[in-house]
Amino acid sequence: MYEKIGTDQEGRDLRLMDVLESEPVDVVENLEIQKDIRRMRECMGSVLDERERKVIAGRYGLNGQKELTQREIAGLLGISRSYVSRLEKRALEKMRSEMDMKPQNPVKFV
């Protein structure tokens, strides 16, 4: 319930509890956020290699991890901080390119 599941439009952490407690007016916005999170996770799995996934997950606190600095990630992976920076930049570019290429599936209401 308290695990970070994404961020809202203002960059604040979004947790499951926030979604459950939100006003009904926010339901469509929350569905859009969840769809974007799913697309991002699919993109990470399909276009990033293992090292790039570790860098992105560490930098942005994904998969229940706390957010780490480039220096902390460098220490964990045994590489330089500048290489972490290059990996992060390349991974984000790959993800952005992939997400721009794939059309979004519209949210369907039944």
CNS distance restraints for C-alpha pairs under 8 A (distance, minus, plus):
assign (resid   1 and name CA) (resid  15 and name CA) 6.69 0.50 0.50
assign (resid   1 and name CA) (resid  16 and name CA) 5.05 0.50 0.50
assign (resid   1 and name CA) (resid  17 and name CA) 5.25 0.50 0.50
assign (resid   2 and name CA) (resid  15 and name CA) 5.59 0.50 0.50
assign (resid   2 and name CA) (resid  16 and name CA) 6.37 0.50 0.50
assign (resid   2 and name CA) (resid  17 and name CA) 6.29 0.50 0.50
assign (resid   3 and name CA) (resid  15 and name CA) 5.72 0.50 0.50
assign (resid   3 and name CA) (resid  16 and name CA) 6.99 0.50 0.50
assign (resid   3 and name CA) (resid  64 and name CA) 6.42 0.50 0.50
assign (resid   4 and name CA) (resid  13 and name CA) 6.28 0.50 0.50
assign (resid   4 and name CA) (resid  14 and name CA) 5.75 0.50 0.50
assign (resid   4 and name CA) (resid  15 and name CA) 4.66 0.50 0.50
assign (resid   4 and name CA) (resid  16 and name CA) 7.33 0.50 0.50
assign (resid   4 and name CA) (resid  62 and name CA) 7.65 0.50 0.50
assign (resid   4 and name CA) (resid  64 and name CA) 7.17 0.50 0.50
assign (resid   5 and name CA) (resid  13 and name CA) 7.67 0.50 0.50
assign (resid   5 and name CA) (resid  14 and name CA) 5.77 0.50 0.50
assign (resid   5 and name CA) (resid  15 and name CA) 5.31 0.50 0.50
assign (resid   5 and name CA) (resid  16 and name CA) 6.63 0.50 0.50
assign (resid   5 and name CA) (resid  37 and name CA) 7.65 0.50 0.50
assign (resid   6 and name CA) (resid  13 and name CA) 6.03 0.50 0.50
assign (resid   6 and name CA) (resid  14 and name CA) 5.08 0.50 0.50
assign (resid   6 and name CA) (resid  15 and name CA) 7.02 0.50 0.50
assign (resid   6 and name CA) (resid  33 and name CA) 7.50 0.50 0.50
assign (resid   6 and name CA) (resid  34 and name CA) 7.76 0.50 0.50
assign (resid   6 and name CA) (resid  37 and name CA) 6.51 0.50 0.50
assign (resid   7 and name CA) (resid  11 and name CA) 5.32 0.50 0.50
assign (resid   7 and name CA) (resid  12 and name CA) 5.22 0.50 0.50
assign (resid   7 and name CA) (resid  13 and name CA) 4.49 0.50 0.50
assign (resid   7 and name CA) (resid  14 and name CA) 4.82 0.50 0.50
assign (resid   7 and name CA) (resid  33 and name CA) 7.80 0.50 0.50
assign (resid   8 and name CA) (resid  12 and name CA) 5.50 0.50 0.50
assign (resid   8 and name CA) (resid  13 and name CA) 6.60 0.50 0.50
assign (resid   8 and name CA) (resid  14 and name CA) 6.10 0.50 0.50
assign (resid   8 and name CA) (resid  33 and name CA) 7.15 0.50 0.50
assign (resid  14 and name CA) (resid  18 and name CA) 6.32 0.50 0.50
assign (resid  14 and name CA) (resid  19 and name CA) 7.51 0.50 0.50
assign (resid  15 and name CA) (resid  19 and name CA) 6.69 0.50 0.50
assign (resid  16 and name CA) (resid  20 and name CA) 6.31 0.50 0.50
assign (resid  17 and name CA) (resid  21 and name CA) 6.09 0.50 0.50
assign (resid  18 and name CA) (resid  22 and name CA) 5.98 0.50 0.50
assign (resid  19 and name CA) (resid  30 and name CA) 6.82 0.50 0.50
assign (resid  22 and name CA) (resid  26 and name CA) 6.37 0.50 0.50
assign (resid  22 and name CA) (resid  27 and name CA) 7.59 0.50 0.50
assign (resid  23 and name CA) (resid  27 and name CA) 7.30 0.50 0.50
assign (resid  26 and name CA) (resid  30 and name CA) 6.03 0.50 0.50
assign (resid  27 and name CA) (resid  31 and name CA) 6.14 0.50 0.50
assign (resid  28 and name CA) (resid  32 and name CA) 6.28 0.50 0.50
assign (resid  29 and name CA) (resid  33 and name CA) 6.28 0.50 0.50
assign (resid  30 and name CA) (resid  34 and name CA) 6.13 0.50 0.50
assign (resid  31 and name CA) (resid  35 and name CA) 6.13 0.50 0.50
assign (resid  31 and name CA) (resid 107 and name CA) 7.52 0.50 0.50
assign (resid  32 and name CA) (resid  36 and name CA) 6.20 0.50 0.50
assign (resid  32 and name CA) (resid 107 and name CA) 7.34 0.50 0.50
assign (resid  33 and name CA) (resid  37 and name CA) 6.20 0.50 0.50
assign (resid  34 and name CA) (resid  38 and name CA) 6.22 0.50 0.50
assign (resid  35 and name CA) (resid  39 and name CA) 6.24 0.50 0.50
assign (resid  36 and name CA) (resid  40 and name CA) 6.11 0.50 0.50
assign (resid  37 and name CA) (resid  41 and name CA) 6.19 0.50 0.50
assign (resid  38 and name CA) (resid  42 and name CA) 6.15 0.50 0.50
assign (resid  39 and name CA) (resid  43 and name CA) 6.02 0.50 0.50
assign (resid  39 and name CA) (resid  99 and name CA) 7.46 0.50 0.50
assign (resid  40 and name CA) (resid  44 and name CA) 6.13 0.50 0.50
assign (resid  40 and name CA) (resid  95 and name CA) 7.54 0.50 0.50
assign (resid  40 and name CA) (resid  99 and name CA) 7.53 0.50 0.50
assign (resid  41 and name CA) (resid  45 and name CA) 6.32 0.50 0.50
assign (resid  42 and name CA) (resid  46 and name CA) 6.20 0.50 0.50
assign (resid  43 and name CA) (resid  47 and name CA) 5.89 0.50 0.50
assign (resid  43 and name CA) (resid  48 and name CA) 7.68 0.50 0.50
assign (resid  43 and name CA) (resid  95 and name CA) 6.09 0.50 0.50
assign (resid  43 and name CA) (resid  98 and name CA) 6.85 0.50 0.50
assign (resid  43 and name CA) (resid  99 and name CA) 6.99 0.50 0.50
assign (resid  44 and name CA) (resid  48 and name CA) 5.40 0.50 0.50
assign (resid  44 and name CA) (resid  53 and name CA) 6.58 0.50 0.50
assign (resid  44 and name CA) (resid  95 and name CA) 6.71 0.50 0.50
assign (resid  45 and name CA) (resid  49 and name CA) 7.98 0.50 0.50
assign (resid  45 and name CA) (resid  53 and name CA) 7.76 0.50 0.50
assign (resid  47 and name CA) (resid  94 and name CA) 6.84 0.50 0.50
assign (resid  47 and name CA) (resid  95 and name CA) 6.92 0.50 0.50
assign (resid  47 and name CA) (resid  98 and name CA) 7.61 0.50 0.50
assign (resid  48 and name CA) (resid  52 and name CA) 5.66 0.50 0.50
assign (resid  48 and name CA) (resid  53 and name CA) 5.95 0.50 0.50
assign (resid  48 and name CA) (resid  91 and name CA) 6.40 0.50 0.50
assign (resid  48 and name CA) (resid  94 and name CA) 7.47 0.50 0.50
assign (resid  48 and name CA) (resid  95 and name CA) 7.75 0.50 0.50
assign (resid  49 and name CA) (resid  53 and name CA) 6.23 0.50 0.50
assign (resid  50 and name CA) (resid  54 and name CA) 6.27 0.50 0.50
assign (resid  51 and name CA) (resid  55 and name CA) 6.28 0.50 0.50
assign (resid  52 and name CA) (resid  56 and name CA) 6.20 0.50 0.50
assign (resid  52 and name CA) (resid  87 and name CA) 6.03 0.50 0.50
assign (resid  52 and name CA) (resid  88 and name CA) 6.75 0.50 0.50
assign (resid  52 and name CA) (resid  91 and name CA) 5.87 0.50 0.50
assign (resid  53 and name CA) (resid  57 and name CA) 5.93 0.50 0.50
assign (resid  53 and name CA) (resid  91 and name CA) 7.87 0.50 0.50
assign (resid  54 and name CA) (resid  58 and name CA) 5.97 0.50 0.50
assign (resid  55 and name CA) (resid  59 and name CA) 5.98 0.50 0.50
assign (resid  55 and name CA) (resid  73 and name CA) 6.75 0.50 0.50
assign (resid  55 and name CA) (resid  84 and name CA) 6.94 0.50 0.50
assign (resid  55 and name CA) (resid  87 and name CA) 7.21 0.50 0.50
assign (resid  55 and name CA) (resid  88 and name CA) 6.24 0.50 0.50
assign (resid  56 and name CA) (resid  60 and name CA) 6.03 0.50 0.50
assign (resid  56 and name CA) (resid  62 and name CA) 7.76 0.50 0.50
assign (resid  56 and name CA) (resid  88 and name CA) 6.31 0.50 0.50
assign (resid  56 and name CA) (resid  91 and name CA) 7.44 0.50 0.50
assign (resid  57 and name CA) (resid  61 and name CA) 5.54 0.50 0.50
assign (resid  57 and name CA) (resid  62 and name CA) 4.58 0.50 0.50
assign (resid  57 and name CA) (resid  63 and name CA) 6.78 0.50 0.50
assign (resid  57 and name CA) (resid  65 and name CA) 7.30 0.50 0.50
assign (resid  58 and name CA) (resid  62 and name CA) 6.65 0.50 0.50
assign (resid  58 and name CA) (resid  65 and name CA) 6.55 0.50 0.50
assign (resid  58 and name CA) (resid  66 and name CA) 6.96 0.50 0.50
assign (resid  58 and name CA) (resid  67 and name CA) 5.59 0.50 0.50
assign (resid  58 and name CA) (resid  68 and name CA) 5.38 0.50 0.50
assign (resid  58 and name CA) (resid  69 and name CA) 7.95 0.50 0.50
assign (resid  58 and name CA) (resid  73 and name CA) 6.84 0.50 0.50
assign (resid  59 and name CA) (resid  67 and name CA) 5.21 0.50 0.50
assign (resid  59 and name CA) (resid  68 and name CA) 5.06 0.50 0.50
assign (resid  59 and name CA) (resid  69 and name CA) 6.28 0.50 0.50
assign (resid  59 and name CA) (resid  70 and name CA) 7.03 0.50 0.50
assign (resid  59 and name CA) (resid  73 and name CA) 7.78 0.50 0.50
assign (resid  60 and name CA) (resid  66 and name CA) 7.76 0.50 0.50
assign (resid  60 and name CA) (resid  67 and name CA) 5.24 0.50 0.50
assign (resid  60 and name CA) (resid  68 and name CA) 7.41 0.50 0.50
assign (resid  61 and name CA) (resid  65 and name CA) 4.76 0.50 0.50
assign (resid  61 and name CA) (resid  66 and name CA) 4.60 0.50 0.50
assign (resid  61 and name CA) (resid  67 and name CA) 4.07 0.50 0.50
assign (resid  61 and name CA) (resid  68 and name CA) 7.13 0.50 0.50
assign (resid  62 and name CA) (resid  66 and name CA) 7.50 0.50 0.50
assign (resid  62 and name CA) (resid  67 and name CA) 7.80 0.50 0.50
assign (resid  68 and name CA) (resid  72 and name CA) 5.92 0.50 0.50
assign (resid  68 and name CA) (resid  73 and name CA) 6.45 0.50 0.50
assign (resid  69 and name CA) (resid  73 and name CA) 6.36 0.50 0.50
assign (resid  70 and name CA) (resid  74 and name CA) 6.03 0.50 0.50
assign (resid  70 and name CA) (resid  81 and name CA) 5.63 0.50 0.50
assign (resid  70 and name CA) (resid  84 and name CA) 6.03 0.50 0.50
assign (resid  70 and name CA) (resid  85 and name CA) 6.71 0.50 0.50
assign (resid  71 and name CA) (resid  75 and name CA) 6.33 0.50 0.50
assign (resid  71 and name CA) (resid  80 and name CA) 7.74 0.50 0.50
assign (resid  71 and name CA) (resid  81 and name CA) 5.17 0.50 0.50
assign (resid  72 and name CA) (resid  76 and name CA) 6.37 0.50 0.50
assign (resid  73 and name CA) (resid  77 and name CA) 6.11 0.50 0.50
assign (resid  73 and name CA) (resid  81 and name CA) 7.70 0.50 0.50
assign (resid  73 and name CA) (resid  84 and name CA) 7.16 0.50 0.50
assign (resid  74 and name CA) (resid  78 and name CA) 5.65 0.50 0.50
assign (resid  74 and name CA) (resid  79 and name CA) 4.90 0.50 0.50
assign (resid  74 and name CA) (resid  80 and name CA) 5.39 0.50 0.50
assign (resid  74 and name CA) (resid  81 and name CA) 5.19 0.50 0.50
assign (resid  74 and name CA) (resid  83 and name CA) 7.88 0.50 0.50
assign (resid  74 and name CA) (resid  84 and name CA) 6.12 0.50 0.50
assign (resid  75 and name CA) (resid  79 and name CA) 6.65 0.50 0.50
assign (resid  75 and name CA) (resid  80 and name CA) 7.73 0.50 0.50
assign (resid  79 and name CA) (resid  83 and name CA) 6.60 0.50 0.50
assign (resid  79 and name CA) (resid  84 and name CA) 7.20 0.50 0.50
assign (resid  80 and name CA) (resid  84 and name CA) 6.48 0.50 0.50
assign (resid  81 and name CA) (resid  85 and name CA) 6.31 0.50 0.50
assign (resid  82 and name CA) (resid  86 and name CA) 6.33 0.50 0.50
assign (resid  83 and name CA) (resid  87 and name CA) 6.10 0.50 0.50
assign (resid  84 and name CA) (resid  88 and name CA) 6.02 0.50 0.50
assign (resid  85 and name CA) (resid  89 and name CA) 6.17 0.50 0.50
assign (resid  86 and name CA) (resid  90 and name CA) 6.06 0.50 0.50
assign (resid  87 and name CA) (resid  91 and name CA) 5.95 0.50 0.50
assign (resid  88 and name CA) (resid  92 and name CA) 6.13 0.50 0.50
assign (resid  89 and name CA) (resid  93 and name CA) 6.19 0.50 0.50
assign (resid  90 and name CA) (resid  94 and name CA) 6.16 0.50 0.50
assign (resid  91 and name CA) (resid  95 and name CA) 6.16 0.50 0.50
assign (resid  92 and name CA) (resid  96 and name CA) 6.00 0.50 0.50
assign (resid  93 and name CA) (resid  97 and name CA) 6.03 0.50 0.50
assign (resid  94 and name CA) (resid  98 and name CA) 6.12 0.50 0.50
assign (resid  95 and name CA) (resid  99 and name CA) 6.01 0.50 0.50
assign (resid  96 and name CA) (resid 100 and name CA) 6.03 0.50 0.50
assign (resid  97 and name CA) (resid 101 and name CA) 6.25 0.50 0.50
assign (resid  98 and name CA) (resid 102 and name CA) 6.36 0.50 0.50
assign (resid  99 and name CA) (resid 103 and name CA) 7.65 0.50 0.50
